[in-house]
């Protein structure tokens, strides 16, 4: 059941001729299929350059050129097509963008099917030391649990998410706003080259496309749709990462936020989402796995404080300890009375508590050793 | 409709003879009144020192002594009795403690009626600089809004909550686990003395009582019950402040948490409560007021990022700007095409954007100025 060539070529034409995140075209494709969608769009309409742009595409040549560069074009019907993208219903839009892309351009050996269990880890470009550290710890845990990490290949949190996953031997994929053959930002040249060679770089934009603001916004919906949930590590109040979280929310995926200091600029957007109840707090990779797993999988042991010496005391010792005053010493009689224990029992317990350095005998009676 | 003297004296006896947070006695008082509760408890029972302890109390003398020290005993039926304490139903228990106290010992001129609009601000004794700063800012806002701050008079967050409220000219009350005439911890001598002289210090324990662990746990329910909500600024996983939050939760009061760094020991308990969905994120005093206010009162303006120069652009300028590439420059024709605008219009917009330093003309065309 392979995809008909005409359909694949029509999708190449749409991918090259239509800007990403165009819900109208996506809807048309859904209704009448890609071949007819191209045909009907080739009729010039006033105030629209669409027909001319589609006319200018040579899909066969595009596909050949891409293949020569080791880039494949994955479309609905291909075994590698990520089912999550079909959730990008045309009714779901954010800032004017929406719709299923006509196809995905992919460079790299990793099959997109591996993304079925993936998590998006995104955040500010202007990351803080705290954000970087949290991203690194989270991604190391995800990598060691075999969960692929998807991010946007940008500077800051994105870079660290990819990098930390790689260092921990995990799988990670960058979803770009430009063509998968382009390097943006230039500082991430080595990372992007490594991903394109060893794992995968993905874009709905055809090879050669430049990154523009709208393409970043359109791209964000793919990051949310390709993954089971989005972890927002750090984001200022107007960070683009919040847009990705918005997409995850619209698609009913888990939105997970790492809380941060209220006083940190780069945690304001994150804390605001938590305040609005739009995201779940995560403080560790294991909590991400618990949220995303099947019921009963990856259950997290509730965090507890360290065990204290107090926990190891006998019932009688504890009962006595409860009534030893913090400041002014008390007599054995009084402690026995309050503890509802015999004096002899109380004295024994006090002596054992003294040996364990919980209490001490001072002039005037027994009192707690400070800080127990 | 003043409280009968016999009833008040019976409550003094119960307050002096029964350890705080004893739900059984509280239930008895609710069912048969304080006078009969004392009478029925005076019958000695095996394994219980209660009868002997009650027998030993001289309530008239206790009351006289307290009054000589400027301490009053407020009981249900007094105009000053805080209605919130009646919510401490005997069915509500936490770690074995519960029940309405027989009365409150109060030192200081501030009437407890002023607590009707109060907020509890609590947290770790081992506070971090971050926690201290957040407590200070929150309490300054509450003070300047006329909202009294209740806390436990302890070191750390409690101290800062009282202190910052006082510095900002606000009202604040300490609820203690020992008698209101005692100074615990000793380091807070000046603070506690100031509160007892100018505002109020409150305890269910009679004057002279020492602070013990159970009394701290019992005390926490009063902090929660006396206030409209509890703000937890910082708390480690086993902090006593979480016990106060637990009481606020049981009493269906608002529990508000200030999120903190996951890497900070003193924010672990707070972040854990947020993760469990048991508390609302607050990042500013205004958000506390909004949560506690009547519907429509104290509405918070949603935090927004700073206005950016981009926000002031015209529609056409924005439309053009959207299509100016980040990296590789683009020709005017291409930008006009993508923007669906005439070339002349596009050039005009590009020139204005250039003057505003959004874009620049390079060899090869227009591109964005980095970081816009």
Interface residues (C-beta under 8 A of the other chain):
Chain A: X19 X47 X48 X49 X53 X130 X133 X134 X178 X182 X184 X185 X186 X210 X211 X212 X213 X214 X236 X237 X238 X258 X259 X260 X261 X262 X263 X267 X268 X269 X271 X272 X274 X275 X277 X280 X281 X282 X283 X284 X287 X302 X303 X304 X305 X306 X308 X321 X322 X323 X324 X325 X326 X327 X328 X330 X337 X338 X340
Chain B: X19 X47 X48 X49 X53 X130 X133 X134 X182 X184 X186 X210 X211 X212 X213 X214 X236 X237 X238 X258 X259 X260 X261 X262 X263 X267 X268 X269 X271 X272 X274 X275 X277 X280 X281 X282 X283 X284 X287 X302 X303 X304 X305 X306 X308 X321 X322 X323 X324 X325 X326 X327 X328 X330 X337 X338 X340
